């Protein structure tokens, strides 16, 4: 155990660069929901990877947005920045398009943390010529003295242990901080609400109001072993409620069906899911409501 390494590594970068895809791949299951919408990840979510000689507590944090638009955006940004304050290492991710304005601005926040930084270049499978990686690596070396530069495809990562071993080399010698069987710090109840929110993103696309939140109000197993889950979707306006429900409830049924299938896969049991859509005007700018939905921690 004297050679065991343990520490916290924050996975940082702009929205939609592939952070949640990577952490799900490493954990072998869905820890963070995924969609093409920016700021799909709104909370600090911990994924815990344990091997024989190391344990990494990997923090999947919201994307670093340069210009918050609402109270919700400001809280999400604060969550992202605070997620880097108590870690041993930062894994900063860009994609194969390189250092355009957004990642450069986001990296300035990371640079100010004065922590070791590993650069992950994601989506290299999108390059038509892998030789294009060489100038990007050179540019990155000139930008900052990264501890490592690791090109990957998060969707097609061939060896999660090899990747994590590289990360672990930069963590302190320390006993593990979590039980070996633990893979996340988030509850099943939280995961249920996230799986519903994920389905709204997947099915509604750009029609979906940005200010939508999901809240699990019931999560219990009945006498027959069925998991009974009630989730409320909160929007700001009656028109948004109509979009989420759809004609004669058709969209809400599709959301529920997709979320239920994901829950049955995640929780390994049959699920009875009930959904409601409610309106609360201006909730993204109300601290009390943001705290109620779990965006502001007590």
C-alpha positions as CSV (number, residue, x, y, z in Angstrom):
1,X,0.0,0.0,0.0
2,X,3.0,2.3,0.5
3,X,3.3,2.7,-3.3
4,X,-0.4,3.3,-3.8
5,X,-1.4,6.6,-5.4
6,X,-4.7,8.5,-4.8
7,X,-5.9,12.0,-5.6
8,X,-8.5,14.2,-7.2
9,X,-8.3,15.2,-10.8
10,X,-10.6,17.8,-12.3
11,X,-11.7,17.3,-15.9
12,X,-12.0,20.8,-17.3
13,X,-12.7,22.3,-20.7
14,X,-15.3,24.2,-22.7
15,X,-18.8,22.7,-23.1
16,X,-19.2,19.7,-25.5
17,X,-15.6,18.9,-25.8
18,X,-16.1,15.3,-24.6
19,X,-15.5,15.4,-20.8
20,X,-18.6,13.4,-19.8
21,X,-18.1,10.9,-22.7
22,X,-14.6,10.2,-21.3
23,X,-15.6,9.8,-17.7
24,X,-18.5,7.4,-18.7
25,X,-16.0,5.4,-20.8
26,X,-13.5,5.1,-17.9
27,X,-16.2,4.2,-15.3
28,X,-17.8,1.6,-17.6
29,X,-21.2,3.1,-17.1
30,X,-23.1,6.3,-17.4
31,X,-22.0,8.7,-14.6
32,X,-22.8,11.9,-16.5
33,X,-25.5,12.5,-19.0
34,X,-24.6,13.5,-22.5
35,X,-26.2,15.6,-25.3
36,X,-25.1,18.1,-27.9
37,X,-26.6,21.0,-25.9
38,X,-24.0,23.2,-24.1
39,X,-23.9,22.9,-20.3
40,X,-25.6,19.5,-20.2
41,X,-23.4,18.9,-17.2
42,X,-24.6,21.3,-14.5
43,X,-23.3,19.7,-11.3
44,X,-20.0,18.6,-10.0
45,X,-20.0,14.8,-10.4
46,X,-17.4,12.5,-9.1
47,X,-16.3,9.3,-11.0
48,X,-14.0,7.0,-9.0
49,X,-11.6,4.7,-10.9
50,X,-9.9,2.1,-8.8
51,X,-7.0,-0.2,-9.9
52,X,-4.6,-2.4,-7.9
53,X,-2.1,0.4,-7.3
54,X,-4.0,3.6,-7.6
55,X,-7.4,5.3,-7.2
56,X,-8.5,8.4,-9.2
57,X,-11.4,10.6,-8.0
58,X,-12.2,12.3,-11.3
59,X,-14.3,15.4,-11.1
60,X,-16.6,15.8,-14.1
61,X,-17.4,19.5,-13.9
62,X,-19.5,21.9,-16.0
63,X,-18.0,23.4,-19.1
64,X,-16.1,26.7,-18.6
65,X,-18.4,29.3,-20.3
66,X,-16.8,32.7,-20.7
67,X,-20.0,34.8,-20.5
68,X,-22.8,33.6,-18.1
69,X,-26.3,34.6,-19.2
70,X,-28.4,34.0,-16.1
71,X,-28.3,33.2,-12.5
72,X,-28.2,29.6,-13.4
73,X,-25.2,30.2,-15.7
74,X,-23.3,32.0,-13.0
75,X,-24.0,29.2,-10.5
76,X,-22.8,26.6,-13.1
77,X,-19.6,28.6,-13.8
78,X,-19.0,29.0,-10.0
79,X,-19.4,25.2,-9.6
80,X,-16.9,24.7,-12.4
81,X,-14.3,27.0,-11.0
82,X,-14.7,25.7,-7.4
83,X,-14.4,22.1,-8.6
84,X,-10.7,22.9,-9.4
85,X,-9.9,24.5,-6.0
86,X,-9.3,21.3,-4.0
87,X,-7.8,18.9,-6.5
88,X,-4.3,17.6,-7.1
89,X,-4.3,17.7,-10.8
90,X,-6.3,19.3,-13.7
91,X,-7.0,17.4,-16.9
92,X,-7.7,20.1,-19.4
93,X,-9.5,18.8,-22.6
94,X,-9.6,20.4,-26.0
95,X,-10.7,18.7,-29.2
96,X,-8.7,18.2,-32.4
97,X,-9.9,21.6,-33.8
98,X,-7.2,23.1,-31.5
99,X,-6.8,26.3,-29.6
100,X,-9.6,28.6,-30.9
101,X,-10.9,31.5,-28.7
102,X,-13.2,29.5,-26.4
103,X,-10.6,27.0,-25.1
104,X,-7.9,29.7,-24.8
105,X,-10.3,31.8,-22.6
106,X,-11.2,28.8,-20.5
107,X,-7.6,27.8,-20.1
108,X,-6.8,31.2,-18.5
109,X,-9.0,30.1,-15.6
110,X,-7.1,26.9,-15.3
111,X,-3.7,28.5,-15.5
112,X,-4.6,30.7,-12.6
113,X,-5.1,27.6,-10.3
114,X,-1.3,27.0,-10.2
115,X,-1.8,23.2,-10.4
116,X,-0.2,20.5,-12.6
117,X,-2.1,20.3,-15.9
118,X,-2.4,17.3,-18.2
119,X,-3.6,18.3,-21.7
120,X,-6.0,15.8,-23.3
121,X,-6.6,16.3,-27.1
122,X,-9.9,14.6,-27.8
123,X,-11.6,13.5,-31.0
124,X,-8.5,12.6,-32.9
125,X,-10.6,10.1,-34.8
126,X,-12.1,13.2,-36.5
127,X,-8.8,14.0,-38.1
128,X,-8.4,13.0,-41.7
129,X,-4.6,13.0,-41.3
130,X,-3.1,12.1,-37.9
131,X,0.0,14.1,-38.9
132,X,-2.0,17.2,-38.1
133,X,-1.6,16.4,-34.5
134,X,2.1,17.3,-34.5
135,X,1.6,21.1,-35.0
136,X,-1.2,21.1,-32.4
137,X,1.1,19.4,-29.9
138,X,3.9,21.8,-30.7
139,X,1.5,24.8,-30.3
140,X,0.3,23.4,-27.0
141,X,3.8,23.0,-25.7
142,X,4.5,26.6,-26.5
143,X,1.3,27.7,-24.7
144,X,2.0,26.0,-21.4
145,X,4.4,23.5,-19.8
146,X,1.9,20.7,-19.6
147,X,2.8,17.7,-17.4
148,X,1.7,15.4,-20.2
149,X,-0.1,15.7,-23.6
150,X,-2.4,12.8,-24.3
151,X,-4.2,12.5,-27.7
152,X,-7.3,10.3,-27.5
153,X,-10.7,9.5,-28.8
154,X,-13.0,9.3,-25.8
155,X,-15.6,7.3,-27.6
156,X,-13.1,4.7,-28.8
157,X,-10.6,4.6,-26.0
158,X,-8.9,1.2,-26.4
159,X,-7.4,0.9,-22.9
160,X,-8.9,2.8,-20.0
161,X,-6.3,1.3,-17.5
162,X,-3.4,2.6,-19.7
163,X,-4.9,6.1,-19.8
164,X,-5.6,6.2,-16.0
165,X,-2.1,4.9,-15.3
166,X,-0.7,8.0,-17.0
167,X,-2.9,10.2,-14.9
168,X,-2.1,8.4,-11.7
169,X,1.6,8.9,-12.1
170,X,0.9,12.6,-11.3
171,X,-1.0,11.9,-8.1
172,X,0.5,11.8,-4.6
173,X,1.4,8.6,-2.8
174,X,-1.6,8.0,-0.6
175,X,-4.0,5.4,0.6
176,X,-7.3,5.1,-1.3
177,X,-10.0,7.7,-0.3
178,X,-13.1,5.7,-1.3
179,X,-14.3,2.1,-1.0
180,X,-13.1,-0.1,-3.9
181,X,-16.7,-0.8,-5.1
182,X,-17.7,2.9,-5.2
183,X,-17.8,4.5,-8.7
184,X,-19.5,7.8,-8.0
185,X,-20.6,10.1,-5.2
186,X,-24.0,10.8,-6.7
187,X,-27.1,9.0,-5.6
188,X,-29.5,6.9,-7.7
189,X,-32.2,9.4,-7.0
190,X,-30.0,12.2,-8.6
191,X,-29.2,9.9,-11.5
192,X,-32.9,9.3,-12.2
193,X,-33.6,13.0,-12.6
194,X,-30.5,13.4,-14.8
195,X,-31.7,10.6,-17.1
196,X,-35.0,12.3,-17.5
197,X,-33.3,15.6,-18.3
198,X,-31.0,13.8,-20.8
199,X,-34.0,12.5,-22.7
200,X,-35.5,16.0,-23.0
201,X,-32.3,17.1,-24.6
202,X,-32.1,14.2,-26.9
203,X,-35.7,14.4,-28.1
204,X,-36.4,18.1,-28.2
205,X,-33.0,19.4,-29.4
206,X,-33.1,23.2,-30.1
207,X,-36.8,23.3,-29.2
208,X,-35.9,22.6,-25.6
209,X,-35.9,25.6,-23.3
210,X,-32.5,26.0,-21.8
211,X,-34.0,26.7,-18.4
212,X,-35.4,23.3,-17.8
213,X,-34.7,21.3,-14.6
214,X,-35.6,17.8,-13.4
215,X,-36.4,17.0,-9.8
216,X,-37.0,13.5,-8.4
217,X,-39.8,13.6,-5.9
218,X,-40.3,9.8,-5.3
219,X,-37.8,7.0,-5.5
220,X,-38.8,3.7,-3.8
221,X,-39.1,0.0,-4.5
222,X,-42.6,-1.4,-4.1
223,X,-43.5,-4.9,-2.7
224,X,-43.1,-6.5,-6.2
225,X,-39.5,-5.2,-6.6
226,X,-40.4,-2.5,-9.1
227,X,-38.7,0.8,-8.7
228,X,-41.3,3.6,-8.6
229,X,-39.9,7.0,-9.7
230,X,-41.7,10.3,-9.9
231,X,-39.9,13.2,-11.6
232,X,-41.1,16.8,-12.1
233,X,-39.7,18.8,-15.0
234,X,-39.6,22.5,-14.2
235,X,-39.8,25.2,-17.0
236,X,-40.3,29.0,-16.9
237,X,-43.2,29.6,-19.2
238,X,-46.5,27.9,-20.1
239,X,-45.4,27.8,-23.8
240,X,-42.4,25.8,-22.7
241,X,-44.6,23.4,-20.8
242,X,-46.6,22.8,-24.0
243,X,-43.4,22.0,-26.0
244,X,-42.3,19.4,-23.4
245,X,-45.7,17.8,-23.1
246,X,-46.3,17.8,-26.9
247,X,-49.6,17.2,-28.7
248,X,-51.9,15.0,-26.6
249,X,-48.9,14.3,-24.3
250,X,-47.0,12.6,-27.1
251,X,-43.6,14.1,-26.3
252,X,-43.8,13.6,-22.6
253,X,-44.6,9.9,-23.3
254,X,-41.5,9.6,-25.5
255,X,-39.4,11.3,-22.8
256,X,-40.7,8.9,-20.2
257,X,-40.3,5.8,-22.3
258,X,-36.6,6.7,-23.1
259,X,-35.8,7.6,-19.5
260,X,-37.5,4.5,-18.1
261,X,-35.3,2.3,-20.4
262,X,-32.2,4.0,-19.3
263,X,-33.2,3.7,-15.6
264,X,-33.8,0.0,-16.0
265,X,-30.4,-0.4,-17.5
266,X,-28.8,1.7,-14.8
267,X,-30.6,0.2,-11.8
268,X,-31.0,-3.4,-13.0
269,X,-34.7,-3.7,-12.2
270,X,-38.1,-2.9,-13.7
271,X,-39.1,0.8,-13.4
272,X,-42.4,2.5,-13.2
273,X,-41.9,6.2,-14.1
274,X,-44.3,9.1,-13.7
275,X,-43.5,12.5,-15.1
276,X,-45.0,15.9,-14.5
277,X,-44.2,19.3,-16.1
278,X,-44.7,22.4,-14.0
279,X,-44.1,26.1,-14.5
280,X,-42.1,28.3,-12.1
281,X,-41.5,31.7,-13.7
282,X,-37.9,33.1,-13.4
283,X,-36.5,30.1,-11.5
284,X,-33.0,30.3,-13.1
285,X,-32.5,33.7,-11.4
286,X,-33.8,32.8,-8.0
287,X,-31.2,31.5,-5.5
288,X,-33.9,29.8,-3.3
289,X,-35.1,27.8,-6.3
290,X,-31.5,27.0,-7.5
291,X,-30.7,25.7,-4.1
292,X,-33.9,23.7,-4.0
293,X,-32.9,22.0,-7.3
294,X,-29.4,21.3,-6.0
295,X,-27.5,23.8,-8.1
296,X,-26.4,25.7,-4.9
297,X,-25.0,23.4,-2.2
298,X,-25.8,24.2,1.4
